[in-house]
Amino acid sequence: MTAATIAKRPLPTLSVARCAALALGLVALVACAAFARTTPEALPEVALADLPREAQDIVALIGRGGPFRYDRDGVVFGNREKLLPAKPRGYYHEYTVPTPGARNRGARRIICGGPRAATDACYYTEDHYQSFRRIRR
């Protein structure tokens, strides 16, 4: 078969119902992929050494039990966004990561879970709880 013969062939047609089914399938596939990226079990990781120096200092301070600069440091984090793994209320605590040049607490936080003296897992957010990365030590 030559290229000219192939070019003269009519394109296959799809019914409206078939097009709608394909479109719905594509939407479902995209939605599943987005959900998989945002489930707490699928959170991306970041090495402690790759965090800003201020975040590394706060992780060390958490390990020592303080003292902390802000009154809100160490308060219970409610996980209302449901971006972290589900745990009982009181499991997570939040800590401010200072932002150079900010006049307030800024948007950066570290959220740690577990007993306050020992943390099972810590997470870093640089966008005030919109996204999290699990800290790998």
Residue, then its C-alpha position, 0 to 999 in steps of 0.5 A: m500500500t502506498a502513501a497516496t492510497i493511505a492518504k485517500r482512505p476516509l478517517p474512521t468516525l466515532s459516534v457521539a456516545r463513543c466520544a462521550a464515553l472516551a471523554l468521560g474515561l479521560v476525565a476519570l483517569v485525570a481525576c484518579a491521577a490527581f487524587a493519587r498525587t495528593t493522598p497522604e500516603a503519596l506525599p513527596e519526600v524531602a531530605l532534611a539537608d535539602l530544606p532551608r537552613e531555618a527549617q533544619d534549625i527548627v527540626a533540631l529545636i523540636g528534637r531538643g524540646g525548644p525553646f521556641r520563638y513564637d507562642r503558637d509553636g507546639v500547638v495542636f495542628g488539626n489537619r483540617e485540610k486532610l493532607l497528612p495521614a489521618k491520626p487522632r486529634g492531638y497527634y500533630h503539632e505545628y512549628t513556625v519556620p522563620t522566613p527571612g524578611a517576613r514581618n509576621r510568622g510567614a507561611r513556612r511550617i513544620i508539622c510533627g506527629g507523635p509524642r512531643a518528646a519524640t516525633d514519628a514523622c515530620y512534614y514541611t510546608e512552605d505555602h501555609y498548609q496547601s502542600f506538604r513534603r515528608i521530611r526524610r532524615 
